[in-house]
Amino acid sequence: MSIGIIGAGPGGLSAGMLLANQGFDVDIYERMDKIGSRNSCIEEDGYRFDVGPTFFMMPFILEEIFSECDKNLHDYVEMTELDPYYQLVFADGQKLKPQKDFTDFKDSIAGLCSEDRDGFDTYMADNQKKMDKVLPVLQRDYGSHLSLLSKEVLSLISVLRPTTSLWDDLKKHFSDDRVKVAFTFQSKYLGMSPFNCPSMFTILPYIEYNWGIHHVTGGLCNLSKAMATAFEELGGKIHLETEVEQILTDKRQAKGIKLKDGTEIEHDEVIINSDFAWSMKNLLPNEKRKKYTDEKLDKKRYSCSTFMLYLGIDKKYENLEHHNIFITEDYKENFREIESQKTLPKDPSFYLANPIKTDPSMAPEGHSAIYVLVPIPNLKADIDWDKQKQPYRDLTIKLLKERAELKDIEEHIQYEKIITPKDWKQEHNVGYGATFNLAHNLKQMLSLRPRNKFEEYKSMWLVGGGTNPGSGLPTIYESGRITANLIKNKYGQR
Ligand SMILES: Cc1cc2nc3c(=O)[nH]c(=O)nc-3n(C[C@H](O)[C@H](O)[C@H](O)COP(=O)(O)OP(=O)(O)OC[C@H]3O[C@@H](n4cnc5c(N)ncnc54)[C@H](O)[C@@H]3O)c2cc1C
């Protein structure tokens, strides 16, 4: 059986490995000249930057995928568990450093608010119960609304508080807003505001504390590279610089793909890893779609986008940890600007990665590779990026000088690259520039999210952040595993 996968992102590679391991004939078509796209790296002038993911969580999921293929992930990559996980810097200058030693961490929580010290224990106990119920829900397929009646989902209902937001749910454990920020800013991993994000996602910090946050030597892009190597060892073929222009269909059945150079290739099954909204609008003509027409796609909710600044700096900054999150004074207003007003935040929270703290291979000796991510509205906002790119870059530099206290940074820039929402769309084929894909609100989850076995066509499948379970590396690897299992089942393999 021949399988064609559109895109060599983490989702496509995960499905590809598992299917190649079962003896399927798998071809991955990737439009770029390198593996991974959002999970690739920029290598310039001796500096290395991850383009997207920098937090590697729940490594056991990728370890399992490798071991299902009789391989050991650790033969392919070197990993370090970070401690502290990151530092949060609040507008009042106070810092909080979540770390592996929970007693020390509780002491630092108490440093912000003594009443909240024990809230950590009740938070962890509450979320351990929740996680036990959430994990099986994230690992199964939702091929119909009936699947919502599965025992996994029904058991989750007892701990779900569907009408409560992440922020409100945290009130039962913590009273200080800064401590609540420390347990809610993680909704940004899904590109959502904690004030709108469903309370189910209180599990995100639990995931950090329970399984740690890991760095991969050379950057998290090495995860996708490792998967590509393993996939080829398993007999799969990767075609770089090979852009798919259209998915070929006959009635309601996928038949193969047409490349940009006009070549048509037949496949028994077609898996879409390219960004869901982008793929619908570009790879299947509008008149050939019913549930996901352009008009319906425009009405869906999407994650925020990100303004990215990658800076090669000819010095090191001792005040930075590996991961640094700077929280703005008016946290709520910042989210309002991004999600409701759809304007560029004037005083945003931002994230700064300084991987040199752990991994000297990321920059020349004595230098740093600084990665800055500012959450901003996606392309549904009326923002002219040709005009705003430079002023927003200047605002970001100002934040680095003032909030991150890198006062002389501008004089030390040796390399600089910017990615705007427009670039996410044009250079990475990310629909609406929504870097974390479709939003994870209740109307767009489980059987209401585009399904792994795609609803509109037979023999057409989805993997990646736009299908189940959702965005983020561990869940994207799971999407590949869910889809691979469905295809294996279709051909009588288990
Ligand atoms: C800035 C940023 C930070 C993030 N940080 C984290 C983090 O710290 N931790 C985490 O777990 N997750 C993070 N994520 C989220 C998510 O894990 C990554 O974006 C992940 O790489 C997405 O994987 P994917 O397989 O869904 O899609 P992609 O990586 O986008 O893969 C799709 C592939 O399809 C290719 N393609 C597109 N169109 C075509 C075509 N026509 N023909 C052929 N190929 C095509 C693309 O080039 C790409 O390689 C982050 C995302 C971003 C953008």
The ligand as an ORCA input file, in Angstrom:
! r2SCAN-3c Opt
* xyz 0 1
  C       6.887     30.135     17.339
  C       6.369     28.797     17.804
  C       6.731     28.316     19.054
  C       6.272     27.064     19.475
  N       6.707     26.586     20.671
  C       6.373     25.333     21.037
  C       7.021     24.741     22.182
  O       7.864     25.368     22.833
  N       6.680     23.457     22.497
  C       5.782     22.742     21.757
  O       5.522     21.571     22.097
  N       5.162     23.270     20.665
  C       5.454     24.535     20.275
  N       4.913     25.059     19.119
  C       3.765     24.387     18.450
  C       4.024     23.155     17.559
  O       4.569     22.139     18.320
  C       4.911     23.391     16.356
  O       4.474     24.448     15.583
  C       5.010     22.152     15.443
  O       6.222     22.244     14.759
  C       3.876     22.033     14.435
  O       3.968     20.789     13.785
  P       2.979     20.317     12.632
  O       3.387     18.925     12.251
  O       1.569     20.534     13.002
  O       3.178     21.365     11.438
  P       4.434     21.968     10.643
  O       5.669     21.880     11.483
  O       4.034     23.276     10.169
  O       4.603     20.953      9.435
  C       3.929     21.071      8.203
  C       4.911     20.813      7.085
  O       4.226     20.855      5.826
  C       5.067     21.518      4.872
  N       4.230     22.001      3.776
  C       3.346     23.036      3.809
  N       2.737     23.157      2.614
  C       3.248     22.192      1.811
  C       3.023     21.822      0.446
  N       2.133     22.462     -0.319
  N       3.730     20.799     -0.064
  C       4.644     20.131      0.698
  N       4.903     20.448      1.989
  C       4.194     21.455      2.544
  C       5.699     22.620      5.705
  O       6.856     23.165      5.091
  C       5.991     21.879      7.006
  O       7.254     21.260      7.002
  C       5.386     26.288     18.650
  C       5.024     26.802     17.404
  C       5.535     28.012     16.970
  C       5.181     28.469     15.587
*
